[in-house]
Amino acid sequence: MDYVIKLGYEGISWYSVCEVIKKAGLATHSLEDTERAFKHSYISVFIFHNDLLIGTGRALSDGVYQAAIYDIAVLPEYQKKGIGKIIMDELEKNLIGTNIILYANPSAESFYKKLGYSKMLTGMAKFVNNDSMRTKGFIQ
């Protein structure tokens, strides 16, 4: 299949972004908050099949030595076809020389391990809703 990779957010439908994130099972936010989060990111990646948005990803970074990856989401019908890897490759190309952290849905840990990521032993988190994140397996 031919996929189109788009960096940046010009012409992006934030409704479509929210739908991809929701269908992929990630935490959802309002259209306005989603748009603001992506626009304030260091880099945003969107993958299209024809005109359909099928995948998203973004990274925050100081551009020097630290970066964090968020919102790696692929429509369920396009999962296991290399789309997530394409998104991660595009993000990493723009984060060369930086340490990269991410937090993943526990069910996606094996995907990130295949890409060379390791579980952190020293990570800490403070979430808006700690109880929910604990129930979902993100924190102890």
LOTI-673325 format. One record per atom (N, C-alpha, C): residue number from 1; x, y, z. Coordinates in steps of 0.001 Angstrom, whole numbers. Atoms other than C-alpha are relative to their C-alpha. Layout:
N
<NUM <X Y Z>>
...
This chain:
140
<1 <833 -1190 0>>
<1 <0 0 0>>
<1 <870 1244 0>>
<2 <-711 -1269 0>>
<2 <1084 3555 -600>>
<2 <-543 882 1107>>
<3 <365 -881 -1099>>
<3 <1092 5808 2413>>
<3 <667 1344 -209>>
<4 <-560 -1340 66>>
<4 <1668 9539 2583>>
<4 <340 427 1420>>
<5 <-478 -473 -1290>>
<5 <3723 10881 5478>>
<5 <-42 1519 -27>>
<6 <72 -1455 -90>>
<6 <2963 14437 6541>>
<6 <588 433 1326>>
<7 <-570 -606 -1188>>
<7 <5122 16345 9002>>
<7 <-625 1381 160>>
<8 <667 -1280 -222>>
<8 <3545 19391 10598>>
<8 <-1500 -180 1>>
<9 <1440 111 -244>>
<9 <-100 20157 11087>>
<9 <-861 841 -934>>
<10 <797 -797 937>>
<10 <-1170 22413 8206>>
<10 <-1016 -884 -711>>
<11 <1058 718 703>>
<11 <-4497 21253 6794>>
<11 <-492 -1263 689>>
<12 <408 1212 -726>>
<12 <-4988 18550 9434>>
<12 <-1400 175 574>>
<13 <1321 30 -637>>
<13 <-8530 17678 10531>>
<13 <177 -512 1420>>
<14 <-177 400 -1400>>
<14 <-8410 17637 14320>>
<14 <-1067 -992 423>>
<15 <1018 1020 -255>>
<15 <-11649 15669 14345>>
<15 <557 -1366 -392>>
<16 <-582 1268 448>>
<16 <-9864 12937 12350>>
<16 <1099 -473 943>>
<17 <-1053 364 -957>>
<17 <-6889 13034 14726>>
<17 <-628 -598 1252>>
<18 <681 512 -1203>>
<18 <-9221 12597 17702>>
<18 <-608 -1377 -242>>
<19 <592 1295 324>>
<19 <-10963 9700 15952>>
<19 <1058 -1106 -58>>
<20 <-1072 999 69>>
<20 <-7696 7874 15216>>
<20 <461 -342 1421>>
<21 <-454 218 -1376>>
<21 <-6552 8326 18823>>
<21 <-1034 -809 783>>
<22 <1085 709 -708>>
<22 <-9927 7163 20168>>
<22 <-89 -1454 -464>>
<23 <134 1358 535>>
<23 <-10162 4133 17856>>
<23 <1206 -867 339>>
<24 <-1212 749 -368>>
<24 <-6578 3154 18744>>
<24 <16 -336 1496>>
<25 <109 324 -1416>>
<25 <-7616 3044 22413>>
<25 <833 877 919>>
<26 <-763 -919 -839>>
<26 <-5539 5977 23675>>
<26 <-948 976 691>>
<27 <789 -1010 -705>>
<27 <-6752 8663 26065>>
<27 <-410 1098 -970>>
<28 <512 -1022 898>>
<28 <-8914 11215 24285>>
<28 <-180 1325 746>>
<29 <162 -1351 -526>>
<29 <-9214 14952 24765>>
<29 <-874 774 -981>>
<30 <823 -817 893>>
<30 <-11288 17753 23258>>
<30 <770 311 -1281>>
<31 <-636 -404 1257>>
<31 <-10621 18858 19688>>
<31 <1002 1122 243>>
<32 <-857 -1159 -260>>
<32 <-9168 22113 20987>>
<32 <1275 -406 726>>
<33 <-1177 435 -740>>
<33 <-6833 20413 23477>>
<33 <917 -864 -861>>
<34 <-795 843 894>>
<34 <-5704 17865 20884>>
<34 <776 870 -982>>
<35 <-674 -907 932>>
<35 <-4938 20608 18372>>
<35 <1127 754 698>>
<36 <-1022 -760 -730>>
<36 <-3058 22634 20976>>
<36 <1199 -877 333>>
<37 <-1094 914 -341>>
<37 <-1021 19598 22077>>
<37 <889 -279 -1210>>
<38 <-786 285 1200>>
<38 <42 18735 18529>>
<38 <742 1252 -489>>
<39 <-640 -1226 479>>
<39 <769 22358 17604>>
<39 <1144 456 898>>
<40 <-1077 -372 -911>>
<40 <2958 22814 20679>>
<40 <1099 -1066 60>>
<41 <-1005 1064 27>>
<41 <4958 19681 19903>>
<41 <1196 401 -858>>
<42 <-1236 -232 759>>
<42 <8495 19684 18552>>
<42 <-161 -499 -1431>>
<43 <296 567 1317>>
<43 <7400 17460 15673>>
<43 <-1290 -805 92>>
<44 <1228 790 121>>
<44 <4089 15944 14588>>
<44 <55 -772 -1309>>
<45 <6 863 1177>>
<45 <3679 13062 12148>>
<45 <-1413 -526 -207>>
<46 <1312 519 374>>
<46 <510 12070 10329>>
<46 <185 -902 -1216>>
<47 <-93 946 1112>>
<47 <134 9066 8007>>
<47 <-1390 -127 -634>>
<48 <1244 103 757>>
<48 <-2517 8938 5300>>
<48 <64 -1172 -961>>
<49 <192 963 1086>>
<49 <-3786 6161 3063>>
<49 <-1080 614 -873>>
<50 <851 -838 837>>
<50 <-5352 7985 139>>
<50 <-270 1280 795>>
<51 <294 -1213 -779>>
<51 <-7149 10830 1967>>
<51 <-372 -306 1439>>
<52 <405 409 -1340>>
<52 <-7813 8863 5152>>
<52 <1181 82 964>>
<53 <-1017 -28 -1051>>
<53 <-5789 9710 8246>>
<53 <-41 -1342 713>>
<54 <-29 1330 -616>>
<54 <-4652 6340 9594>>
<54 <949 -90 1183>>
<55 <-944 71 -1113>>
<55 <-1893 7193 12077>>
<55 <523 1361 410>>
<56 <-526 -1253 -539>>
<56 <-504 9918 14315>>
<56 <1160 -285 944>>
<57 <-1039 44 -1020>>
<57 <2466 10614 16531>>
<57 <596 1376 164>>
<58 <-613 -1300 -237>>
<58 <4212 13555 18117>>
<58 <1084 -139 1052>>
<59 <-1067 0 -993>>
<59 <7254 14406 20193>>
<59 <190 1406 548>>
<60 <-442 -1231 -655>>
<60 <8199 17098 22658>>
<60 <1506 -113 112>>
<61 <-1451 67 -113>>
<61 <11869 18022 22764>>
<61 <585 1377 248>>
<62 <-766 -1235 -98>>
<62 <14395 20651 23737>>
<62 <897 151 -1227>>
<63 <-783 -52 1223>>
<63 <16082 19845 20422>>
<63 <1486 -242 207>>
<64 <-1410 175 -303>>
<64 <19370 19095 22155>>
<64 <268 -1376 589>>
<65 <-320 1286 -613>>
<65 <19366 16137 24514>>
<65 <-1179 -754 610>>
<66 <1143 722 -559>>
<66 <15845 15211 25701>>
<66 <-1215 89 -916>>
<67 <1238 39 778>>
<67 <12647 14162 23934>>
<67 <-959 -998 630>>
<68 <1050 910 -473>>
<68 <9372 12472 24795>>
<68 <-1003 -193 -1129>>
<69 <918 347 1085>>
<69 <7058 10692 22354>>
<69 <-1381 -291 577>>
<70 <1388 157 -435>>
<70 <3274 10756 22655>>
<70 <-914 -291 -1188>>
<71 <1109 142 953>>
<71 <76 9833 20833>>
<71 <335 -799 -1254>>
<72 <-209 925 1107>>
<72 <1376 7025 18650>>
<72 <-1295 -807 -115>>
<73 <1311 624 170>>
<73 <-1979 5881 17319>>
<73 <-179 -402 -1458>>
<74 <267 515 1344>>
<74 <-2922 3757 14314>>
<74 <-1395 -614 18>>
<75 <1329 609 88>>
<75 <-6434 2832 13219>>
<75 <129 -1516 100>>
<76 <-106 1452 -197>>
<76 <-7098 -778 14249>>
<76 <139 -806 -1291>>
<77 <-64 769 1259>>
<77 <-7603 -1971 10656>>
<77 <1335 169 -735>>
<78 <-1315 -217 601>>
<78 <-4121 -641 9754>>
<78 <1139 -442 921>>
<79 <-1035 464 -920>>
<79 <-2294 -2039 12772>>
<79 <628 -1288 -526>>
<80 <-769 1182 412>>
<80 <342 -4756 12262>>
<80 <386 50 -1479>>
<81 <-390 -177 1405>>
<81 <1176 -3310 8812>>
<81 <1220 915 -121>>
<82 <-1193 -827 27>>
<82 <4239 -1266 9787>>
<82 <-235 1496 129>>
<83 <313 -1428 -88>>
<83 <2449 2080 10207>>
<83 <617 610 1264>>
<84 <-597 -497 -1243>>
<84 <3531 2497 13839>>
<84 <1498 163 -132>>
<85 <-1451 -88 210>>
<85 <7125 1818 12837>>
<85 <348 1189 -890>>
<86 <-227 -1162 866>>
<86 <6899 4413 10054>>
<86 <-76 1286 825>>
<87 <163 -1195 -841>>
<87 <5651 6986 12570>>
<87 <1210 162 917>>
<88 <-1142 -68 -920>>
<88 <8390 6133 15070>>
<88 <1282 360 -753>>
<89 <-1192 -314 798>>
<89 <11080 6237 12342>>
<89 <40 1485 -355>>
<90 <55 -1422 353>>
<90 <9932 9698 11239>>
<90 <297 871 1211>>
<91 <-275 -765 -1215>>
<91 <9949 10982 14811>>
<91 <1480 -88 363>>
<92 <-1398 194 -390>>
<92 <13360 9487 15557>>
<92 <968 715 -944>>
<93 <-849 -731 947>>
<93 <14857 11024 12374>>
<93 <165 1453 416>>
<94 <-26 -1390 -430>>
<94 <14034 14403 13891>>
<94 <458 162 1441>>
<95 <-441 -29 -1399>>
<95 <15339 13499 17357>>
<95 <1393 -601 160>>
<96 <-1337 608 -28>>
<96 <18843 12284 16481>>
<96 <849 679 1071>>
<97 <-882 -505 -1041>>
<97 <21248 12639 19378>>
<97 <-685 314 1318>>
<98 <714 -264 -1251>>
<98 <18537 12969 22016>>
<98 <-359 -1311 693>>
<99 <587 1098 -765>>
<99 <17487 10630 24781>>
<99 <-1498 79 -231>>
<100 <1435 15 277>>
<100 <13930 9564 24054>>
<100 <-700 -841 1054>>
<101 <855 756 -914>>
<101 <11331 8548 26595>>
<101 <-1410 -24 -582>>
<102 <1415 51 365>>
<102 <7734 7509 26072>>
<102 <-706 -831 1048>>
<103 <750 964 -783>>
<103 <5004 5935 28034>>
<103 <-1036 -621 -902>>
<104 <810 784 924>>
<104 <3062 3223 26356>>
<104 <-1090 -741 741>>
<105 <1010 899 -520>>
<105 <-102 1319 26918>>
<105 <707 -1316 288>>
<106 <-695 1256 -311>>
<106 <1065 -1854 28687>>
<106 <-101 -1052 -1110>>
<107 <148 988 1076>>
<107 <-266 -3888 25745>>
<107 <913 288 -1197>>
<108 <-856 -371 1131>>
<108 <2100 -2032 23366>>
<108 <1484 -102 326>>
<109 <-1404 40 -392>>
<109 <5340 -2607 25279>>
<109 <853 -855 -932>>
<110 <-795 868 876>>
<110 <6464 -5447 22995>>
<110 <318 697 -1321>>
<111 <-244 -769 1225>>
<111 <6109 -3161 19945>>
<111 <1204 916 192>>
<112 <-1093 -945 -242>>
<112 <8442 -569 21485>>
<112 <1310 -719 290>>
<113 <-1218 781 -240>>
<113 <10902 -3227 22658>>
<113 <637 -411 -1326>>
<114 <-519 377 1317>>
<114 <11236 -4375 19023>>
<114 <715 1165 -675>>
<115 <-627 -1195 573>>
<115 <12226 -791 18163>>
<115 <1208 466 805>>
<116 <-1191 -322 -771>>
<116 <15001 -787 20773>>
<116 <-239 739 1299>>
<117 <310 -679 -1255>>
<117 <13206 794 23716>>
<117 <52 -984 1156>>
<118 <-90 814 -1210>>
<118 <13733 -511 27246>>
<118 <-886 592 1092>>
<119 <797 -437 -1137>>
<119 <11586 -342 30335>>
<119 <905 789 950>>
<120 <-783 -820 -928>>
<120 <12803 2424 32650>>
<120 <-193 -493 1434>>
<121 <64 389 -1404>>
<121 <13607 1570 36239>>
<121 <-120 1213 913>>
<122 <-34 -1195 -834>>
<122 <13809 5151 37460>>
<122 <-1096 997 -326>>
<123 <1042 -933 404>>
<123 <10752 6720 35873>>
<123 <-1030 214 1101>>
<124 <1048 -364 -944>>
<124 <8195 8496 37994>>
<124 <-1061 770 -775>>
<125 <1079 -719 678>>
<125 <4836 9967 37039>>
<125 <-988 551 1014>>
<126 <1086 -593 -781>>
<126 <2183 12220 38485>>
<126 <-1088 357 -1004>>
<127 <1073 -181 966>>
<127 <-1043 11988 36502>>
<127 <-1151 782 615>>
<128 <1184 -715 -455>>
<128 <-4154 14120 36728>>
<128 <-938 -966 717>>
<129 <857 1002 -608>>
<129 <-6057 10921 37525>>
<129 <840 -1244 313>>
<130 <-877 1105 -384>>
<130 <-3599 8630 39327>>
<130 <-752 -1317 157>>
<131 <747 1245 -232>>
<131 <-6291 6099 40303>>
<131 <-312 -710 -1311>>
<132 <313 587 1302>>
<132 <-7352 5544 36699>>
<132 <1256 -583 -651>>
<133 <-1238 475 612>>
<133 <-3767 5219 35500>>
<133 <538 -1231 729>>
<134 <-411 1179 -777>>
<134 <-3029 2737 38287>>
<134 <-848 -1203 -427>>
<135 <907 1072 422>>
<135 <-6080 656 37302>>
<135 <368 -519 -1390>>
<136 <-371 368 1373>>
<136 <-4933 666 33652>>
<136 <1387 -611 -105>>
<137 <-1317 636 3>>
<137 <-1483 -595 34646>>
<137 <1165 897 -361>>
<138 <-1070 -923 353>>
<138 <534 2546 33875>>
<138 <934 281 1177>>
<139 <-800 -278 -1189>>
<139 <1731 3072 37467>>
<139 <-315 -1023 1080>>
<140 <180 940 -1114>>
<140 <2173 1000 40612>>
<140 <-806 649 1093>>
